[in-house]
Structures are given as C-alpha cells and as structure tokens.
Amino acid sequence: MTKEEKGMLNGEYGPGIQRSMELLVKLGEAFGAERMVMAQSAHIHCAVSLDLLSELTESATQCRVTTTTHANADPNVLDPIGCKRIGIPESYDLYEFIHGGPWSKVVDIFKRLGYLLTNTCIPFYVGNLPKMGDVISWSGSSGVVTANSMFSASGSRDSVPANVATSVTGRVPSIGLTIKENRYAQVLVELDRLDLENFTNADYGALGYYIGGKTGSKNVVINGLPKTLTLEQFRYIASPMPVSGATSICHVVGVTPEARTLDEALGGGKPEEVITVGRDQIKEAVDKLTTAHSNEVDLVKFGCPHCSIIELRNIASLLRGKKVHSNVRLLVATGKQVYTLAEVMGYVDIIKKAGGVFTDCCLGSQDPFNTIGPKLGVKIAATNSARSAHYSARTSGGKIKLLYGSMKQCIDSAITGKWMTT
C-alpha cells in the first residue's frame, strides 16, 4: 500500500474513510489482491442503507472520484410512475415504497460528498463516461457490463458498500477485471446466417439474453457483428447478459477497443468453448421471454436500461398524432438529463399528448409495477427490453405475463390494445 493508502487505513483522513479502506482491504484479501489501484469513477445505488452510508462517509467532505447515482424516482423532477395518470391511488405512498427509508437524509449525504444526482442506470450518457483502462466501481450490472465491454473500462460487479468506499477513497483492490489476464474471452460466439441488416434492438436483446444463459459468468467474445454497432444496439446486447447469466464483459470484435481482432480478444489463445447462434437460438430466447398466452395488453414499458435520447426520438416518431388505447398504460423511463433534452426537442410533449407517462425509476429489478401492477389490473405487459421482461416475470411472482418484441410492436400494441406478431 502507498503512504496515502496506509494513512487512510490508519484513520488519518477521518473515521469514514478509515472504515471504507478497511472494507476495501478485506475485499481485496478475500480475492487475493496484491495492491490497490486508483479509480476514476463510482456509481452508487440509491437504495443504500442510511446507517451504512453514514458510517462509510463520516467526516468525509467530498468524493475523490466522479460519482453518479443510480436509477431512482425523484419527485422533484419526474412524477414517480405518474401516479395520477397511471391509476395509482394518491393515498399510496409509492415514494416511501421505492426507497423504504429516510430518503432526504441520504440525499443530504450525497450532496455533501458531491455525488452527481443523475438518478439513472446509464451514467455514460450523463457525464460519467469511462475511457479504455479507467478503473470503475459501479452499481447496476447493466452499466458495468456495458462499460467493460463497449468502452473497455475495468470494473467488477462490486457491492454497494464497495461503491461507496471507492467514492471516498478513490481506490479499488486489484481484483477481477482490473487485471488484464482476467479480461480475455473464454467463450467465442459465432453468428449463423442472421439478418443483421434488419435486426431490431429487441433482436439484439434476445441475442444477448441467449448468450448470457449459455455462458454463465465466463468472458464472451462475439464475432460477426457489424463494426458500425451503435451504443443503443450494444446496450441491448450486453444488458441482458448479467440477468440470464452472470457476464461482466462481452467483447465484440472490431467494436470493443481491446478486441480489434478476435485474436486480441482471446489474448492469443484458444476459446474454451464455441457457441453458434442462428435464427433458432434467437427464437428460443424470444419464446423464453414471452410468457403471455393472450394478445390483450395492459401495460407497455420502455427504459430498462433507461431510454437514450435516440430511443425517445424513435418512440415520439411512432406516437406522433396518435393516442394510447384507453385500456393501456404506456410507461417510459429515462434519466432526468435525457428527459430535459427530450423536452427541448419536443419528444416529451408528443409522448405525453399520446398518453405516455415518464419516470426515472428502475423498470428492472426494482420496478414498482411488478408489485403494484397486479393490484391495478395489470396482467400482461409488453416491452422491447429482455432485461425488463426477465425481471418482471420473476419479481411479480408470475402475476404479470410478458410479451416481448420490437419497439414498433410495443407502440402498436399501446395504440390498439392488442399484440400483433410479425
């Protein structure tokens, strides 16, 4: 450890930083770390325990690295899932349900430390953009796998306490994907006659969902995807992998900075396993995500991960001059900064006039609709997010059935109240 790190551990920088460094040292010892490394950013889940947050940050006056906050409903910016318009009784304390604790005190600590209150699962869209080699400690498996895979940042799937500890110490134990040798691909995915020119984001999501389910926690490299892959398309591939499996890094040959070639992604070695994905495998994933046996739609939701400005533009384009069916709720989740830009561009007005409702809460593992929805008569939800479909089916205890398909299919179902297969 450096002199400064030893000083943190010895309490020279205050009790909170001391406890944070103790936590990181124990984490490093558990995984055989030989040293600490400098971190460049952190991303904090807002459901952190107030007591634990207070303990790890006591006497700290400012975070040492750029730190953003995870998806989280903020009543001062966006109405948490549009209570009145979506049909939730005003007496229902949704905000307390989401946070489950004294939220204002958590925010006070966040502000004291200089955390950026982004409240989104896409921090790379709102100022927390890592470059190749940057060490990160992020909450949210979707953001971690995207940062590792798209930008070649170095981050493991840390716990929330570790994220907080990194924010105030600026350190991460040298474990997991911070070590170059641990980043090489172990499983090679080859594509078989897929019509990539006509792939929708939902198709990319099904591809990622299938791969994650087959590869578990192993590092992946996909060969054969276009080098022109957009960030939205990459997100749809990567974000389902940690929910159908436990993937933390997925190289795409010619796109990932450290995977300019297949040989580079494999570290000059041979893959442990080769998986071929064709149309049958994509259909298998779609069928697994589609649990509904009726075409009646009660809820359509977008934004897991949160919608980008490009996605909001596309939703607005499909909704322009149209109305959401009276029996359907349309829910769109995004970060407040992206929402503000969408307001300027006129997309928010179009979506709201059509009957859509905005939120900045999580539509994945913490989607409040998975609990509240059945009480409001929501039996079938449609989405173009494999991640959201996976979580909804499970966290609702099977009470909400899912229809999975393209953005256009979802919008058409919001307008007609019926799901149409392609």
C-alpha positions in Angstrom: 0.0 0.0 0.0 1.1 3.6 -0.6 1.8 6.0 2.2 -1.6 7.7 1.5 -3.5 4.4 1.5 -1.8 3.4 4.8 -2.9 6.8 6.2 -6.5 6.2 5.2 -6.4 2.8 6.8 -4.8 4.2 10.0 -7.6 6.9 10.4 -5.5 9.9 9.4 -8.3 11.0 7.0 -11.2 10.5 9.3 -13.3 7.6 10.6 -15.4 7.1 7.5 -12.5 6.9 5.1 -10.8 4.5 7.6 -13.8 2.2 7.6 -14.1 2.4 3.8 -10.5 1.5 3.4 -10.9 -1.4 5.8 -13.8 -2.7 3.7 -11.7 -2.5 0.5 -8.7 -4.2 2.1 -10.9 -7.1 3.3 -12.5 -7.3 -0.1 -9.0 -7.4 -1.7 -7.8 -10.0 0.8 -10.8 -12.2 0.1 -9.8 -12.3 -3.6 -6.1 -12.4 -3.2 -5.3 -8.8 -4.3 -1.7 -7.7 -4.1 -2.4 -4.0 -4.2 -4.8 -1.1 -4.5 -5.3 0.7 -7.8 -6.5 4.3 -8.4 -10.2 4.5 -9.5 -11.6 7.1 -11.9 -15.3 6.9 -11.1 -18.1 5.4 -9.0 -21.8 4.9 -9.5 -24.0 4.5 -6.4 -27.2 2.6 -5.9 -29.8 4.9 -4.2 -31.2 2.1 -2.1 -28.1 2.2 0.1 -28.6 1.8 3.8 -28.6 5.2 5.6 -26.7 3.8 8.5 -24.0 2.2 6.3 -23.7 5.2 4.1 -23.2 7.4 7.2 -20.6 5.1 8.6 -18.5 4.8 5.5 -18.6 8.5 4.8 -18.3 10.0 8.3 -16.3 13.2 8.3 -15.6 12.9 4.5 -16.2 16.3 2.9 -16.0 15.3 -0.8 -15.8 12.2 -3.0 -12.4 11.6 -4.6 -13.7 10.4 -8.0 -16.6 11.3 -10.3 -19.6 9.7 -8.6 -23.1 9.4 -10.1 -26.3 8.0 -8.6 -28.4 5.1 -10.0 -31.9 4.9 -11.3 -34.3 6.3 -8.8 -37.6 8.2 -8.7 -37.2 11.8 -7.8 -40.5 13.6 -7.1 -38.9 17.0 -7.7 -38.1 16.1 -11.3 -40.4 13.4 -12.6 -43.6 12.1 -11.0 -42.8 8.6 -9.8 -44.5 6.4 -12.4 -47.1 9.2 -13.0 -49.3 8.2 -10.1 -52.4 10.1 -11.0 -52.3 9.3 -14.7 -51.2 5.7 -14.3 -54.0 4.9 -11.9 -52.3 4.6 -8.5 -54.3 5.9 -5.6 -52.9 9.2 -4.2 -53.0 7.6 -0.7 -50.4 5.0 -1.8 -47.0 6.1 -0.6 -45.1 5.0 -3.6 -42.1 7.1 -2.9 -41.6 5.5 0.5 -42.2 2.1 -1.1 -39.4 2.7 -3.6 -36.9 3.9 -1.1 -38.0 2.3 2.1 -36.4 4.8 4.3 -35.4 8.4 5.2 -34.5 9.4 1.6 -33.9 13.1 2.4 -31.1 12.2 4.8 -29.5 10.0 2.1 -29.7 12.9 -0.4 -28.1 15.3 2.1 -25.1 13.0 2.4 -24.9 12.6 -1.4 -24.9 16.4 -1.8 -22.3 16.8 0.9 -19.9 14.4 -0.9 -20.6 16.0 -4.3 -22.3 13.0 -5.8 -24.0 13.9 -9.1 -27.7 13.2 -8.6 -28.2 11.7 -12.0 -30.7 9.0 -10.9 -30.1 6.8 -14.0 -28.7 3.4 -14.9 -27.0 4.9 -18.0 -24.3 7.1 -16.4 -22.2 7.1 -19.6 -25.0 9.3 -21.2 -24.9 11.9 -18.5 -21.3 12.7 -17.8 -19.8 9.6 -16.2 -18.2 8.2 -19.4 -15.1 6.0 -18.8 -12.4 5.6 -21.3 -10.3 2.5 -22.0 -8.5 1.4 -18.9 -10.3 3.5 -16.5 -11.0 1.7 -13.2 -14.6 2.0 -12.1 -16.8 0.8 -9.2 -20.4 0.9 -10.3 -23.7 -0.4 -9.1 -26.0 -1.8 -11.7 -25.0 -4.8 -13.7 -26.2 -3.3 -17.0 -23.9 -0.3 -16.6 -20.9 -2.4 -15.5 -21.1 -4.9 -18.4 -21.6 -2.0 -20.9 -18.7 0.0 -19.5 -16.4 -3.0 -19.6 -17.5 -4.2 -23.0 -18.2 -1.1 -25.0 -15.6 1.3 -23.5 -13.0 -1.2 -22.1 -13.3 0.2 -18.7 -12.2 -2.0 -15.8 -14.9 -2.8 -13.2 -16.1 -5.8 -11.3 -19.6 -6.4 -10.1 -19.0 -4.7 -6.7 -21.4 -4.4 -3.9 -23.0 -1.0 -3.0 -20.8 -0.6 0.1 -17.7 -1.1 -2.0 -19.0 1.5 -4.5 -19.4 4.0 -1.6 -16.0 3.1 -0.2 -14.4 3.7 -3.6 -16.1 7.1 -4.0 -14.5 8.5 -0.8 -11.1 6.7 -1.1 -10.6 6.8 -4.8 -9.3 3.2 -4.6 -10.2 -0.3 -5.8 -8.5 -3.6 -4.8 -6.7 -5.0 -7.9 -9.0 -8.0 -8.5 -11.3 -9.3 -11.2 -11.4 -7.3 -14.4 -8.9 -4.7 -13.2 -6.3 -7.4 -14.1 -5.6 -7.7 -17.9 -5.3 -11.5 -17.9 -8.8 -11.8 -16.4 -10.3 -9.9 -19.3 -9.6 -12.3 -22.1 -12.6 -14.0 -23.7 -13.2 -17.6 -22.7 -16.3 -18.3 -24.9 -16.4 -17.5 -28.6 -19.9 -16.8 -30.1 -20.1 -17.2 -33.9 -23.2 -16.0 -35.7 -25.0 -18.2 -38.3 -26.9 -16.5 -41.2 -28.6 -13.8 -39.1 -30.2 -11.0 -41.0 -28.4 -8.3 -39.1 -29.4 -5.5 -41.5 -33.0 -5.9 -40.3 -32.2 -6.7 -36.6 -34.2 -4.6 -34.1 -33.0 -3.7 -30.7 -35.2 -6.5 -29.4 -33.4 -8.9 -31.6 -30.1 -7.8 -30.2 -31.6 -8.2 -26.7 -32.7 -11.7 -27.5 -29.1 -12.4 -28.8 -27.6 -11.2 -25.5 -30.1 -13.0 -23.4 -29.4 -16.3 -25.1 -25.7 -15.9 -24.9 -25.8 -15.0 -21.2 -27.9 -18.0 -20.4 -25.3 -20.3 -22.1 -22.1 -18.7 -20.9 -22.8 -18.0 -17.2 -20.0 -15.9 -15.7 -17.5 -16.5 -18.4 -16.0 -13.8 -20.5 -17.5 -13.6 -24.0 -16.4 -12.5 -27.5 -18.9 -12.2 -30.3 -17.6 -12.5 -33.9 -19.5 -11.3 -36.9 -21.4 -8.2 -35.6 -21.2 -5.0 -37.7 -18.4 -2.6 -36.7 -21.0 0.2 -37.1 -22.8 -1.1 -34.0 -24.4 1.8 -32.2 -24.3 2.3 -28.4 -28.0 1.6 -28.2 -27.5 -1.7 -30.1 -24.6 -2.6 -27.9 -26.6 -1.9 -24.7 -29.4 -4.2 -25.9 -26.9 -7.0 -26.4 -24.9 -6.5 -23.2 -27.6 -5.6 -20.6 -29.5 -8.9 -20.6 -26.3 -11.0 -20.1 -26.0 -10.4 -16.4 -29.6 -11.4 -15.8 -29.8 -14.6 -17.9 -26.3 -15.4 -16.7 -23.6 -13.5 -14.8 -21.5 -12.0 -17.6 -19.4 -9.0 -16.7 -17.6 -8.5 -20.1 -18.6 -9.2 -23.6 -16.1 -8.3 -26.4 -17.4 -7.5 -29.8 -14.7 -8.0 -32.5 -14.0 -4.7 -34.2 -16.1 -2.6 -31.7 -14.6 -3.2 -28.3 -11.4 -1.1 -28.0 -9.4 -4.1 -26.7 -10.9 -6.5 -29.3 -9.8 -5.1 -32.6 -9.3 -8.6 -33.7 -10.5 -12.0 -32.5 -7.0 -13.0 -31.6 -6.6 -9.9 -29.4 -9.9 -10.6 -27.6 -8.8 -14.2 -26.8 -5.3 -13.0 -25.7 -3.7 -15.0 -28.4 -5.1 -18.3 -27.0 -8.0 -20.6 -28.0 -11.5 -20.3 -26.7 -12.7 -22.8 -24.0 -16.0 -23.1 -25.9 -17.5 -22.1 -29.2 -21.3 -21.3 -29.4 -23.1 -20.8 -32.7 -26.2 -18.5 -32.7 -28.7 -18.6 -35.5 -32.4 -17.9 -36.0 -33.4 -20.9 -33.9 -31.5 -19.6 -30.9 -32.9 -16.1 -31.3 -36.4 -17.6 -31.4 -35.6 -19.7 -28.3 -34.7 -16.6 -26.4 -37.8 -14.7 -27.5 -40.1 -17.6 -26.6 -38.5 -17.8 -23.2 -39.1 -14.1 -22.6 -42.7 -14.3 -23.9 -44.8 -15.7 -21.1 -48.2 -14.4 -22.1 -50.8 -16.6 -23.9 -53.1 -13.8 -24.8 -52.7 -10.8 -27.1 -54.5 -8.4 -24.7 -52.1 -5.7 -23.5 -52.5 -3.8 -20.2 -49.1 -2.1 -19.9 -46.3 -1.1 -22.4 -43.0 -0.1 -20.9 -39.7 1.2 -22.3 -36.5 2.0 -20.5 -34.5 -0.9 -19.0 -31.8 0.4 -19.2 -33.1 3.9 -19.3 -34.0 5.3 -22.7 -31.4 7.3 -24.6 -32.4 10.5 -26.5 -32.3 8.4 -29.7 -34.8 5.9 -28.3 -37.1 8.8 -27.1 -36.9 10.3 -30.6 -38.0 7.0 -32.1 -40.8 6.5 -29.6 -42.1 10.0 -30.3 -41.9 9.4 -34.1 -44.1 6.3 -33.7 -46.6 8.1 -31.5 -46.9 11.4 -33.3 -50.5 12.2 -33.9 -51.8 9.0 -32.2 -53.3 8.1 -28.9 -52.6 5.3 -26.4 -55.6 2.9 -26.1 -57.8 3.7 -23.1 -57.2 0.3 -21.6 -53.4 0.5 -21.9 -50.8 2.3 -19.8 -47.6 3.4 -21.6 -44.6 3.9 -19.3 -41.3 5.5 -20.4 -38.3 5.5 -18.1 -35.2 7.8 -18.6 -32.8 9.9 -16.7 -33.6 13.5 -15.8 -30.9 14.9 -18.0 -32.0 13.0 -21.1 -35.6 13.9 -20.2 -34.6 17.6 -20.3 -33.1 17.3 -23.7 -36.2 15.4 -24.9 -38.3 18.3 -23.7 -36.2 20.8 -25.7 -36.5 18.5 -28.8 -40.3 18.2 -28.4 -40.3 14.5 -27.8 -41.7 14.7 -24.3 -44.7 16.7 -25.5 -45.5 14.2 -28.3 -45.3 11.2 -25.9 -47.3 12.9 -23.2 -50.0 14.1 -25.6 -50.3 10.5 -26.9 -50.9 9.4 -23.3 -47.5 8.2 -22.2 -46.1 8.7 -18.7 -42.5 9.4 -17.8 -40.5 8.1 -14.9 -36.9 7.9 -13.8 -37.4 4.9 -11.5 -35.9 1.5 -12.4 -38.0 -0.7 -14.7 -35.9 -3.8 -14.0 -35.2 -5.5 -10.6 -36.8 -2.6 -8.7 -39.7 -1.9 -11.0 -42.6 -1.0 -8.5 -45.1 -2.1 -11.1 -44.1 -5.7 -10.5 -45.7 -5.4 -7.1 -48.3 -2.7 -7.7 -49.3 -3.7 -11.2 -51.4 -6.7 -10.4 -53.4 -4.6 -7.8 -54.2 -2.2 -10.7 -55.4 -4.9 -13.0 -52.1 -5.3 -15.0 -51.9 -8.8 -16.2 -50.0 -8.5 -19.4 -47.1 -6.1 -20.1 -45.2 -5.6 -23.4 -41.6 -4.5 -23.7 -38.7 -4.4 -26.0 -36.2 -5.0 -23.2 -35.1 -8.5 -22.5 -33.8 -7.4 -19.1 -37.2 -5.9 -18.1 -39.1 -8.9 -19.3 -36.8 -11.2 -17.3 -37.2 -9.2 -14.1 -40.9 -8.6 -14.4 -41.8 -12.3 -14.9 -39.8 -13.2 -11.8 -40.3 -10.3 -9.3 -44.0 -10.2 -9.9 -44.1 -13.9 -8.9 -45.5 -14.7 -12.3 -48.6 -12.5 -11.8 -47.6 -10.3 -14.7 -47.1 -12.1 -18.1 -44.9 -10.7 -20.7 -44.9 -10.0 -24.4 -41.5 -9.4 -26.0 -40.9 -7.7 -29.3 -39.7 -4.6 -31.2 -40.3 -1.0 -30.3 -42.8 -0.8 -33.1 -44.7 -3.9 -31.9 -44.9 -2.4 -28.5 -46.1 1.0 -29.7 -48.7 -0.6 -32.0 -50.0 -2.6 -29.0 -50.2 0.5 -26.9 -52.3 2.2 -29.5 -54.6 -0.8 -30.4 -54.6 -2.7 -27.1 -53.7 -5.8 -29.0 -50.3 -7.6 -29.6 -49.6 -8.3 -33.2 -46.9 -10.9 -34.1 -44.6 -10.2 -37.1 
